[in-house]
Amino acid sequence: MKLKIYRVPASHPCQAVIRGAELKGIEHKVVDLAPLTQPIVATMLFGSRTVPAMKIIGGPNGKEKAQTTVKCLRALESLQPEPAFYPAEANARERVLAAEAWGVGEIQNLTRRIVWVALAAKPDALLSFDSNLPLPDAIAKPAGPAVIWGERKLNNASDDQVRADLEVLPKMIDEIDEYIAGGVIGNAQPNAADLTILSNLWLLRSIADLRPLIDSRPAGRKTREVFGEAPGEIPEGALEAAWLTAVNAAAGATVGA
Ligand SMILES: N[C@@H](CCC(=O)N[C@@H](CS)C(=O)NCC(=O)O)C(=O)O
């Protein structure tokens, strides 16, 4: 069987699927699409404009395609049922499904917006992100600001929106801690909701301004357990100090607790 996972470098939903394949021990190849090309390439290959997406060749159903994080995770589950991403018991399953959906909802967009606005302030940091694209730094570096501009447009990542996002982020991390405290995620064996939810913090941990808050929480510790280190490094000062009042207050509150 051959599995190809299509991603854009450092995409958090793509990483949820890649980590899922790793956890299930399914051999796979990661195909990188250049940022901003996926609306065209993914539409041509899979029918709509986003990654993650995957092609399975020679699986139980012959040739198969899946697109979106949730559909890719379901496809992985049917290829390799163990370790299970969805509990068998009905109530536990419902809770994981709801949490899985939460992880690909608004928090996914907020994560994208914050990262692209942080990169706009520190464009050289784009090169710190892992990528298999055959692009030498001599080309990638001058192209960076245009890519960041395009991604901000694509994702409606305005300064005002990100300022509002940063107000909400501590509450979202509280919600993740509640999922952990309630045993929905954060158990010994990661499930589909661990993957969709914690992949957001995996990417946000690339922003030095946000790491003190994230790392002070159970959510941050679980993120590192499931995903390891952040995919890139956006140095301190990328986010305006005036936008970080709620983030810093929440980080300080945890440290002092
Ligand atoms: N919620 C969907 C969305 C995926 C998504 O928006 N992926 C981004 C990359 S992180 C993308 O391909 N965006 C292109 C576009 O919005 O046209 C999922 O989890 O699969």
The ligand as an SDF file (V2000), in Angstrom:
LIG
                    3D

 20 19  0  0  0  0  0  0  0  0999 V2000
  -10.7420   22.7960    8.2440 N   0  0  0  0  0  0  0  0  0  0  0  0
  -10.1030   22.2720    7.0460 C   0  0  0  0  0  0  0  0  0  0  0  0
   -9.3240   23.3740    6.4200 C   0  0  0  0  0  0  0  0  0  0  0  0
   -7.9460   23.1160    5.9350 C   0  0  0  0  0  0  0  0  0  0  0  0
   -7.2760   24.3990    5.4490 C   0  0  0  0  0  0  0  0  0  0  0  0
   -7.8800   25.4800    5.3900 O   0  0  0  0  0  0  0  0  0  0  0  0
   -5.9920   24.2660    5.0910 N   0  0  0  0  0  0  0  0  0  0  0  0
   -5.2240   25.4180    4.6290 C   0  0  0  0  0  0  0  0  0  0  0  0
   -3.7570   25.1590    4.8990 C   0  0  0  0  0  0  0  0  0  0  0  0
   -3.4380   25.1760    6.6440 S   0  0  0  0  0  0  0  0  0  0  0  0
   -5.4430   25.5760    3.1560 C   0  0  0  0  0  0  0  0  0  0  0  0
   -5.1910   24.6770    2.3900 O   0  0  0  0  0  0  0  0  0  0  0  0
   -5.9360   26.7720    2.7500 N   0  0  0  0  0  0  0  0  0  0  0  0
   -6.1720   27.1180    1.3700 C   0  0  0  0  0  0  0  0  0  0  0  0
   -7.4200   27.9180    1.1630 C   0  0  0  0  0  0  0  0  0  0  0  0
   -8.0670   28.2900    2.1650 O   0  0  0  0  0  0  0  0  0  0  0  0
   -7.7510   28.1500    0.0270 O   0  0  0  0  0  0  0  0  0  0  0  0
   -9.2800   21.0280    7.4410 C   0  0  0  0  0  0  0  0  0  0  0  0
   -8.9510   20.8750    8.6160 O   0  0  0  0  0  0  0  0  0  0  0  0
   -9.0240   20.2200    6.5500 O   0  0  0  0  0  0  0  0  0  0  0  0
  1  2  1  0
  2  3  1  0
  2 18  1  0
  3  4  1  0
  4  5  1  0
  5  6  2  0
  5  7  1  0
  7  8  1  0
  8  9  1  0
  8 11  1  0
  9 10  1  0
 11 12  2  0
 11 13  1  0
 13 14  1  0
 14 15  1  0
 15 16  2  0
 15 17  1  0
 18 19  2  0
 18 20  1  0
M  END
$$$$
